[in-house]
Amino acid sequence: MQIYLVGGAVRDGLLGLPVQDRDWVVVGARPEDMLAQGFRQVGADFPVFLHPDTREEYALARTERKQGHGYHGFSIYSAPDVTLEEDLRRRDLTINAMAQTPEGELVDPFGGQRDLDNKQLRHVSPAFSEDPLRILRIARFAARFAVLGFEVAPETMQLMQDMVAAGEVDHLVAERVWQETQRALQERQPRVFFDVLRRCGALAVLFPELDALFGVPQPPEHHPEIDTGEHSLLCLEQACRLSDATDVRFAALMHDLGKGLTPQAEWPRHIAHETRGLPLIRQVSERWKVPNECRDLALLTAQYHTHVHRAGELRPETYLKVLDAGDAWRRPDRFERFLIACEADARGRTGLSDRPYPQANLFRAALQAAQSVNPRALMEEGFQGKALGEAIQRERLARITETLKTQRKTS
C-alpha cells in the first residue's frame, strides 16, 4: 500500500497558497485493506474512505472509461493494479495531476510544475473531452487564478470549443452547472469565468440570455463602454468590490438581461428593459435551479434599479412603492443588498467605477424614517384591520416626505 497527497493540496502548496483540504490516493490496496485499518467507506460510485482520526478523504487509485453523455456517463475501475500515473492521468488539469509522497517528494508525470511556472491551465490528456463539466471547472480555475496571471492554454481552449461544438455541454446536469457557477461567483475575479465560457462558446449554450447582451449598444453618454455584455461583467466586478454575497453578485450580473430583447430599431435606448428582463431571469433560474434568494434579488434589482438611480427626483410615493416592493419592512437586510447591487450597476461603467452613489443613502434614510412608525401607537388610537394598514402607510409616507426634504436640502 502506497499513499500520496494529490490534487489541490499539492498545487496550492507549490503556489504558496493556504491549503484548505487535503486529499489522498492509495495505490495497491483493496477496500477490505482500508476497512481493516479503521477507515470508514463513503460514496457509492467509487471507493473513498475517511481516515479514522483526521477525517481526510483517501480514495483508492482508479481509472475511468466513458460510456455515455454527461457527468455520470463513466464506468469506474479500481483495483490494486491501478498505478499512480493511471490515476493522475484521468484528472482535468496538469496542475491538478501532481502528487507528493508523505516525505514531500513530488510526482509530476504530466508537467504540472512546468505549467505552474508558466501560468498555464492545460488539460492532462484527450480524455478531458469526455466530461463536459470540466469546461466549467476550467473557467472557474481561470477566475480563481487570474490574479496570479494564469490563462487557459490555447490547445485546451480549442478542445473546449470542440466539445461545445459536439454538443457535450447540452448534457450537463442543472445542479452541477449552478454549483460551479456559484463557486465561480465567489472567486476573486468571477467575470473571468464568464469570459472563458464565452470564448469557448459555452456561454451561448448555458446562459444564452447573458450571451445575447454582447454586441448590444447602450447610449455612450451613460455607458462609455457601450456594449451591454461588457457592462454586465463590469457590474459583476463592482459587485465583487462591494459585497461577498452571492446573491448580490448574481443580481448585478443579471439585472440588464432585458436589453437583449430590445428591437434593433430602438438601439441604443432600452425602454422598459427593466420588466422585459424579468421572464429571462426566471428562465435562467428555473433552468439551473438557482436558489430563491438569488433569483428574487435579481428580479428586484432588474425591475427597480433605475428607480434608485433616479432617487434625487422621485416623489415620496415612489420611494414607498419601491420599499413595499422590496419588502423592506420585513427584510431590511435584503433591501440593503438590493441597494448594493444598484450601486454596482451605477459603477459598472468604463471610467466611472469610483464615482459616488448618494442615491443609495437617500433610500436608506427613507427606510429608516419609515421604520420609525410605531404600529402599536396607532392601534392605541383605535386603528385596526384595513384602517390600521392604511394609517401605517400614511405615517410612513409623511415621514419619508419630511426626511427627503431634509436630505435634499443638505445634499
FENQUIWO-V769792 format. One record per residue. PSI is psi as a letter, one per 20 degrees, with the letter a starting at -180 (999 if undefined). NEAR is the number of other C-alpha atoms within 12 Angstrom. Layout:
# FENQUIWO-V769792
[[PSI	NEAR] [PSI	NEAR]]
This chain:
# FENQUIWO-V769792
[[p	21] [p	25] [p	26] [q	37] [p	38] [r	43] [b	38] [h	31] [g	28] [g	37] [g	39] [h	26] [g	26] [h	27] [i	21] [k	13] [q	16] [p	14] [o	18] [g	14] [q	21] [p	27] [q	31] [q	35] [q	42] [p	40] [p	33] [k	25] [q	30] [r	29] [h	29] [h	18] [g	21] [g	31] [h	20] [h	15] [j	18] [j	17] [q	26] [p	25] [p	28] [q	21] [p	13] [h	9] [h	18] [r	23] [o	32] [p	30] [q	35] [p	27] [p	25] [h	17] [g	12] [i	16] [j	19] [q	23] [p	30] [o	37] [p	41] [q	44] [p	40] [r	35] [r	29] [q	28] [p	24] [p	21] [i	14] [a	16] [q	24] [a	26] [h	30] [j	21] [l	21] [q	21] [q	18] [p	22] [p	23] [p	29] [r	26] [i	27] [i	21] [p	27] [r	27] [g	38] [h	27] [h	29] [g	38] [h	41] [h	34] [i	36] [r	37] [g	36] [q	40] [h	41] [i	43] [j	41] [k	40] [q	45] [r	44] [q	32] [r	21] [h	17] [i	11] [j	17] [p	15] [p	24] [o	28] [m	30] [i	24] [j	29] [k	28] [h	37] [g	29] [g	19] [h	29] [g	33] [h	19] [i	19] [l	26] [p	32] [o	43] [p	40] [q	38] [g	34] [r	24] [i	21] [i	26] [h	34] [i	36] [i	37] [o	39] [h	40] [h	38] [h	39] [g	49] [h	42] [g	35] [g	46] [h	46] [g	38] [h	44] [h	37] [h	35] [g	28] [j	30] [h	26] [h	17] [i	21] [j	20] [q	27] [q	31] [p	39] [q	25] [g	17] [h	20] [g	32] [g	33] [g	23] [g	32] [g	42] [g	28] [h	24] [g	32] [g	33] [h	19] [i	19] [j	23] [h	31] [h	36] [i	25] [j	25] [q	31] [p	25] [g	25] [h	20] [h	27] [g	36] [h	30] [g	23] [h	30] [g	41] [g	30] [h	27] [h	35] [i	38] [i	31] [r	31] [h	28] [m	36] [h	42] [h	39] [h	36] [g	39] [h	44] [g	35] [g	37] [h	40] [g	32] [h	25] [i	32] [i	32] [h	38] [h	32] [h	26] [g	28] [g	37] [m	32] [h	26] [h	34] [g	40] [h	35] [i	29] [h	34] [p	28] [i	20] [o	33] [q	30] [r	32] [p	20] [h	18] [h	15] [h	23] [n	29] [h	22] [i	28] [g	26] [p	30] [h	44] [g	39] [h	34] [g	43] [h	48] [h	41] [h	39] [g	42] [g	50] [g	40] [h	38] [h	42] [h	35] [h	27] [h	28] [q	29] [i	25] [p	29] [h	34] [h	38] [g	46] [g	48] [g	54] [g	50] [h	52] [h	50] [i	55] [h	55] [k	54] [h	44] [h	35] [h	40] [i	38] [i	31] [p	27] [q	18] [h	16] [h	12] [i	18] [q	22] [j	24] [q	25] [m	28] [p	23] [k	23] [h	32] [g	30] [h	28] [h	25] [i	35] [g	33] [h	25] [h	31] [g	40] [h	30] [g	22] [g	32] [h	32] [h	19] [g	24] [j	26] [l	23] [p	30] [q	24] [h	20] [h	25] [g	36] [g	34] [h	30] [h	44] [g	46] [g	40] [g	44] [g	47] [g	42] [h	32] [j	37] [h	39] [h	33] [g	34] [h	41] [h	30] [k	21] [h	32] [i	26] [i	18] [q	25] [q	23] [h	33] [h	25] [h	24] [g	40] [h	37] [g	24] [g	31] [h	38] [g	24] [h	25] [j	33] [l	21] [h	28] [g	26] [h	14] [m	19] [h	22] [g	20] [h	28] [h	36] [g	32] [h	37] [g	49] [h	45] [g	44] [h	51] [g	47] [h	45] [h	44] [g	49] [h	40] [i	35] [l	41] [q	33] [p	27] [i	17] [j	23] [i	26] [j	17] [q	17] [q	14] [m	27] [i	24] [h	31] [h	32] [h	26] [g	34] [h	45] [g	32] [g	29] [g	42] [g	38] [g	25] [g	29] [h	34] [i	27] [i	22] [p	26] [o	20] [h	25] [h	16] [h	16] [h	21] [h	19] [h	11] [i	14] [i	14] [q	17] [r	17] [c	13] [h	12] [h	16] [g	22] [g	19] [h	17] [h	24] [g	29] [h	29] [g	21] [g	26] [g	32] [g	31] [g	25] [h	28] [g	36] [g	28] [g	20] [g	27] [h	34] [g	21] [g	16] [g	22] [h	22] [h	11] [i	10] [999	13]]
